Amino acid sequence: MSTFDVASKVSLSGEYILGADQTGSHGCYLIYGVLKAGEGGRELRPGKGHEEIVLVLRGDLFVRGHYAGPLKEGQALHLRDDENCLLDNPGDGESLYVIAGGHSEGGRH
């Protein structure tokens, strides 16, 4: 069994993807994201054959697109295929979120 130091690997894009390169599995992936205060426009789009659950760990975010409205700390949003949203942090503090994703039924590579 392996452990992964995810939080320290967030890149300049504000996200780190833990996936097949690290785990050797194409079955699932995890994205750890950071949005700075006032930052916005982070695109959420699972892609054809994929589904994602977005969970806000810290802060309250606002979503625009397929779903529009607030996404508060502890709340989650489910997206599939090409459902597209933009994530904004209107607050004055850093926000954290995770995205758990995998293949939809019939969407395996």
Secondary structure in CASP SS format (residue, H / E / C, confidence):
PFRMAT SS
TARGET T0000
AUTHOR 0000-0000-0000
METHOD secondary structure of the structure
MODEL  1
M C 1.00
S C 1.00
T C 1.00
F C 1.00
D C 1.00
V C 1.00
A H 1.00
S H 1.00
K H 1.00
V C 1.00
S C 1.00
L C 1.00
S C 1.00
G C 1.00
E E 1.00
Y E 1.00
I E 1.00
L E 1.00
G C 1.00
A H 1.00
D H 1.00
Q H 1.00
T H 1.00
G C 1.00
S C 1.00
H C 1.00
G C 1.00
C E 1.00
Y E 1.00
L E 1.00
I E 1.00
Y E 1.00
G E 1.00
V E 1.00
L E 1.00
K C 1.00
A C 1.00
G C 1.00
E C 1.00
G C 1.00
G C 1.00
R E 1.00
E E 1.00
L E 1.00
R C 1.00
P C 1.00
G C 1.00
K C 1.00
G C 1.00
H E 1.00
E E 1.00
E E 1.00
I E 1.00
V E 1.00
L E 1.00
V E 1.00
L E 1.00
R E 1.00
G C 1.00
D C 1.00
L E 1.00
F E 1.00
V E 1.00
R E 1.00
G E 1.00
H C 1.00
Y C 1.00
A C 1.00
G E 1.00
P E 1.00
L E 1.00
K C 1.00
E C 1.00
G C 1.00
Q C 1.00
A E 1.00
L E 1.00
H E 1.00
L E 1.00
R E 1.00
D C 1.00
D C 1.00
E C 1.00
N C 1.00
C E 1.00
L E 1.00
L E 1.00
D E 1.00
N C 1.00
P C 1.00
G C 1.00
D C 1.00
G C 1.00
E C 1.00
S E 1.00
L E 1.00
Y E 1.00
V E 1.00
I E 1.00
A E 1.00
G E 1.00
G E 1.00
H E 1.00
S C 1.00
E C 1.00
G C 1.00
G C 1.00
R C 1.00
H C 1.00
END
